[in-house]
């Protein structure tokens, strides 16, 4: 006979919840119930990490003591009970008809662990299941400016939140200091989440943070995120590849101007070019691509503030984009897309088919 578990959502706001177990082992459970608005009581045999919002109660020493304790609450949550106490608690809850549930204990081994989490382009709906699971188990979250963080109180209840985000041209927390903080928190036994915008390994300096953790002997995991290089153009109606038009795409950072050799290679490679952090170097990029043979009418899209209510797409071509960008006041953060696929952003479905068919013909003639 098989048994199925039920996933029940309970409103514990204002309810009395008794958590039974070691305070350090139960720290995440405590944080979740406090975040949900419960009145939390803790019966623990030791208090390594007392919480200021938790009401401690004496550990019962008899069956009658357990029955009296559970009678005063609405819900009991057991976290890693000693073997001798477990049957006493179960019997007391059954006798007093009080709900009893069990939750897993948080790890207490040292050193801790670091998880680099890709938060996607800023839309909460694009957080992965893996990202949410990692946040749920975090003791401390170091987050960026562009990654999603408005709902961290819900995603990582009870965790400490540390903003280490960078503004353009201003790094309030240097990268080396971020790495030091990650390592120090893990070595202190905490479960650390580094929440980054987009994907940690796409211009996110995730590789540097992984290397710093490994050098310090800290275990580290990477959870990939949805990169803005693909998702932001898609939201603007631009596929980075399209059959018979573009069979490849190149993603590059525009933070530093490209060399003449790099510009020449880009033009020769063809396909779609996606540039992140490229508004500041747009004049150099546009003139360089034209200088190395890119057609003057090659379309280019500037997609600003992707996945926000202020998202805006401006379409021009290589010969006019610098002037147009100045006229509309294009600013970072923005994604640049260069290639024939940009024509899809300007057309309805029927017109797009005709435009792309024409683009494929022109591509074949070049």
N, C-alpha and C positions, 0 to 999 in steps of 0.2 A: 504493500500500500504506500503510495507516494504522498508527500505532504507539500503543499505550496505555501510559501510565505506571502503575507499581505503587506503591501506598501501603503500605509495609512498616513494621511496628512492631518495632524491635530493642531488646533488652535490652542496654544498654551498661554496665551496672553493673560497675565494676572493669576495663572494657576500655580498651585504649590507643587513643585517638582523636587523629589528627593533623589539625589544622585549618591549611589553607594559605591565606594571604591577609593583607591589612592588618589589624592588630589592631583598629583603630577600625571598619573596615567589617565585621569578623567578630564584633563585640562581642555581638550577640544570639545568634549561633550558639554562641559560647563559653559564654554563660550557660546556654543550653539543655542542652548536653552536660554541663556541670558539675552542673547541677540533676538530671540523670538519673544521676549517680554515675560518670561516665566519668573516666578519667585523661587529662587533656587536654594535648596538646603543641601548640605554635603555631610554625609557620614563617612569619615575616613579614618583608617587606623593610624595614618601619618599625614602630616601637613607640610610636605616639602615646598609646595608652591601655593600658599593661601591666596584666594582671590578676594579683593575688597568688597565685591558685591554679593558674595556667597555667605549664607548664614550657616555656620558650623553647628552640628548637633553631635551629641555624644554617641559613640559606637555602642550599640546594644550588646549586652553580655548574656542575655537569656531569651528564650522564646517569647516570654511576656513583654520583654523590652522591645523586641522586633515588632510585635503586634501593636504595641502602643505607638511606636514611631510611625509605622506606615498608615495608621488610622488618621494621622493628622495631615496627610497630603493627598493630592489628586492622582499623581503618577509617580512610579518608582522606576529609576533607571539604574541597572546594575552594570558596573564596569570592573571586570577582573576581580571578583570577590575571592577571598580565601576559601578553600574547599570546605572548611568546617562551618562557615557562615552562610554559604549559598543555600543549603536546604532550609535553614531557619528563615531566611528572607522569603523564599518561595512559599513556605507554609504560612508565613504571616500574611503575605499578600492574598493568598487564596482564602484564608480565614476571614479577612476584612474586606474581601471583594475589591481590592485596589489593583489597578492595571500595573503590570510589571513588564518592562522591556529590557533588552540587553543591547549594549553598544560596545564596539571594539575599543580597546585601550590604545592610547597614543604611544608611539615608541619613545623610549627614554635612553636609548643607547647613545654613546658618544664615539666619534663625532656625529653631528647631524647630517642632513642631506640637503642638497641644493637642486631645485628643478627650474630650468629655464623654460618659460612658458611663452609661446607666441600668442598674443592677444588679438591678432588680426588688425584690420584697418580702422577700427574704432566703433564698429557696429556691434552691439552686445550680442546680436543673434549669430554672429560669426565666430564666437568663442566655441572651441571644440569641447566635447564631453570630457576629454582628457584634461583640458585646461581647467574646467570647473571642478573636476575631482581633485586636481592638485591644489587649487585654491582652498577648497573645503578643508583640506588637511593641513594647511599652513599655520605655523606659529608666527611668522613674520613675512610680509610681502614688500619687496622693493619694486616700485612701479615707475614707468616712464610717463612722459607728458602726453604722447599721442596714442598710447594704448588705452583700452577701455578700463576705467577705474571708478566710475561714478557709483557703481553698485558693489564695491568691494565689501562694504559692511554685510551685504547679503551673501556674497560669494565666499568670503573668508571671515565668517563670524568670529569675533574675539581675537583675531590676529592683529598684530601691530602693523600699521601701514606706513611705509616710508617713501616719500616722493623723491626720486633721484633723477627726475626728468631734466632734459637739456632744452634750452631755448636756442634758436638760431644765433650763433656767434657768442653764446654765453653758456658755459657748462658750470652750473652752480656746484655740482658734485663731480669732480674729475673722474674719468674712467678708472684710474688706478685705485681711487678711494672707494668706488662702487665695488670693485673686486675685493678689496680688503674687508669691506663690510659683509659681503656675502660669506667669505671664508670665516671671519670672526664669529658670525652668528651660527654657522654650522658647527664650528669647533666648540661652541658653547652648548651644543646639544639640541639646537632648534631645527625644526623642519622649515626650510627657506624656499620661498618662491620668488623668482625674478621674473616679473610680468613685463614683457616688452611688446611694443607695437609691431604689427605685421608678423613676420617670421624671424626668430632669433638669429638665423644664419643667412638672412638676406640684408646685408648692410646694417645689421643690428649689433655687431661686435660680440655676438654670442660665442664665437670661437675663442675670443680672448678671455671671456669669463669662464668657459669650460677649462681652458688651459690653466687659469689661475687656481681653480678648485682642485684640479688634478695635481698640480704642483704642491699643494698644501695637504694632499692626502684626503681630500673631501670627495665623497661620492657625488656624482652629478648626473642628471637626466635632462634630456631635451624633448619638449613637446612642441612639435611644429605648429605654426600658425598660418592663417590665410594671408598671403602677401599682397600688399597694395599694388604691386607691379602687375598683377592679373585682375584682382577684384575691382579696383577703381576704374580701369578702362571698361571692364564688363558692365559696371553700373551705368557708365555713360554710353553704353550701346556699342562698344568697340571690342571685337574679339582680337586677341593678339595674333592669332593664326586664322587663316581661312583657306579652304581648298582652292588651289590654282591661283591664289593671290599671294599668300605668305605662308610658307611652310616652316618658318623658324622665327624666333624672336630673341632679341638680345636685351638683357637688363643691365643697366650700368648706373653708376653713381655720378651725378653731375656736380658733386660737392667741389671737386677740383677740376679745372679745365683739362680736356683731353689733349694728348700730344698729337702732332701732325701724323705720326704713324698710326695711332689709334683711330683718328678720324678717317684716314684712307682705308683702313681695314673695315670700318663700319660701312662705308659706302660700297666697298667691294663685296661685302658679305650679303647685303640685301636683306629682305625680310622686314620685320617690324622692329623698331628700336623703342625701348621703354626706358625713360630716364627718371630716376628718383632724385630728389633734392637738386633739381636742375634749373630752377628759375634764375638764380644768380649768375649762372654761366651760360644762359641761353644765347646771348649775342655771339659769344665765342663758338658755341656749338653750331648755330645756324650758319654762320659765315664759313666755318671750317668744313662742314658737310658740303656746302655749295662749292667751295674752292676745290674740293676733291671729286666733283662730278655729280653730286646729287641734283636731280631735276629741280628747277626753280619752283615748279608747281606741286612738288611733293607735299601732301597735306600733313599738318602737325596739329595735335590737340593739346591744349593745356587744361588739365582737369584739377581744379583747386578744391581743397577742403573736402576730399572724398568722404562719402557716407555721413556728412553733416547736413543740417538743414540749409547751409549756405553753399552747398556744392554748386560749382559753376564750370561749364565746359566752353572753352573758346577755341574755335578752329580757324586756322590760317594756313599759309604754306611757307615753305622755307624762305622765300624771298621777302615775305611781308610780316613774318611772325614777330620779329623784334618790335616793329612799329605798332602792330596790333596789341602786343602784350603791354606796351607802354601806355597805349590809349585806354585799355580796360583796367590798368593797374594790377596786373597779375602778381600774386604774392605766394610765398610758401605758406603751408605745405601744398605741394602740387605734384602731379605726375604728368610727364610729357610722353606723348605717343606719336611716333613718326612712322608713316607708312601708308600704303594704299588702303589698309583696313580702316583708317580714320574716316573714310567717306561714309561708312555705315552710320556714324553718329549723326549725320545730317539728313538721313533719308528714312522714309517709311519702308516697309518690307519690300514692296514691289519695286520701288525706285532703287533700293539697295542692291537687288539682284542685277539690275541693269548696270549700275555703277561698277559693281565688282566684276561683272563680265567684261566691261570695257577696260577696267584696270588690268585684268588678266591679259587681255589682248595687248595693251600697251607694254606691260611687263615683258611679254614674250618678244616684243619688237626691239627692246633696248639691249 
